[in-house]
Each structure stands twice: as structure tokens, then as C-alpha cells.
Amino acid sequence: MKATVVDLRYKMSDVLKALDRNENVEILYHGKTKGTIVAHQQPLSSKVTEHPFFNMLHAKTSVEEEIEELRGGRHRDL
């Protein structure tokens, strides 16, 4: 998609829709390209089974102990 500076001001919803469609938007100023807005690539979501807390019931430690280990205690730094 090509958009002028005026389009950015008055038709930003169209620009955002183009970005949602993973289109790059060229910014034109006096008919010349000044820059490009590149659509952000969303990372592919992983499966729930690949999460480290999946199937935590069969783990040897409790959930509370695991969370405390991850967070760290405020007295651990002393």
C-alpha cells in the first residue's frame, strides 16, 4: 500500500488495516518515497503441551515451590 502524509493523518484506520493484512506501507511525500512501515510479524504460538508447567501434577515439586524458585525470594539477594 502507498500512503501520503495526509493519508496518515486522515485515513490511519486504512493504514492499520493494511498492516493487519501484513502489507508494508510506503510513505510518500511530494510523490517520492520517504520510508516504509513494515508489518510486525507475530510469532507463531506454541502448543500448550510445550509449556514448562504442562503436566505439573506429576512433577516432584509443588507448584508453589516451583513458582517461588522462579520468582526468587526477596531475602535471597542478601
BELPE-V407002 format. One record per residue. RES is the residue in one letter. PHI is phi in radians with two decimals (none if undefined). D_CENTER is the distance of its C-alpha to the mean C-alpha in Angstrom with 1 decimal. Layout:
{{RES	PHI	D_CENTER} {RES	PHI	D_CENTER}}
//
This chain:
{{M	none	22.2} {K	-1.98	24.2} {A	-2.42	24.2} {T	-1.54	26.5} {V	-1.10	26.0} {V	-1.16	27.8} {D	-1.09	25.3} {L	-1.10	22.5} {R	-1.40	24.5} {Y	-1.78	26.0} {K	-2.23	23.8} {M	-1.10	20.3} {S	-1.10	19.6} {D	-1.17	20.7} {V	-1.15	18.4} {L	-1.16	15.3} {K	-1.13	16.7} {A	-1.13	17.1} {L	-1.17	13.6} {D	-1.11	12.7} {R	-1.48	15.3} {N	1.08	13.6} {E	-1.65	16.6} {N	-1.46	17.0} {V	-2.00	18.9} {E	-1.51	21.9} {I	-1.70	23.1} {L	-1.86	26.9} {Y	-2.36	29.3} {H	0.97	33.0} {G	1.42	32.2} {K	-1.99	30.7} {T	-1.23	27.1} {K	-1.74	25.7} {G	-3.07	22.2} {T	-2.36	19.3} {I	-1.70	15.9} {V	-1.73	13.7} {A	-1.15	11.2} {H	-1.31	7.7} {Q	-1.50	7.8} {Q	-1.32	5.7} {P	-1.17	7.1} {L	-1.18	10.2} {S	-1.30	10.8} {S	-1.54	13.8} {K	-1.30	17.0} {V	-1.12	18.1} {T	-1.19	21.1} {E	-1.53	19.2} {H	-1.27	18.1} {P	-1.10	20.6} {F	-1.58	21.8} {F	-1.15	22.8} {N	1.09	26.6} {M	-1.24	27.1} {L	-1.11	30.4} {H	-1.61	32.1} {A	-1.34	31.0} {K	-1.40	33.7} {T	-1.84	32.0} {S	-1.41	31.1} {V	-1.10	27.7} {E	-1.06	28.8} {E	-1.14	29.9} {E	-1.15	26.7} {I	-1.11	24.6} {E	-1.09	27.2} {E	-1.16	27.0} {L	-1.23	23.2} {R	-1.26	23.4} {G	1.41	26.6} {G	-1.49	29.4} {R	-1.27	30.1} {H	-1.61	33.5} {R	-1.20	32.3} {D	-1.34	31.8} {L	-1.32	35.5}}
//
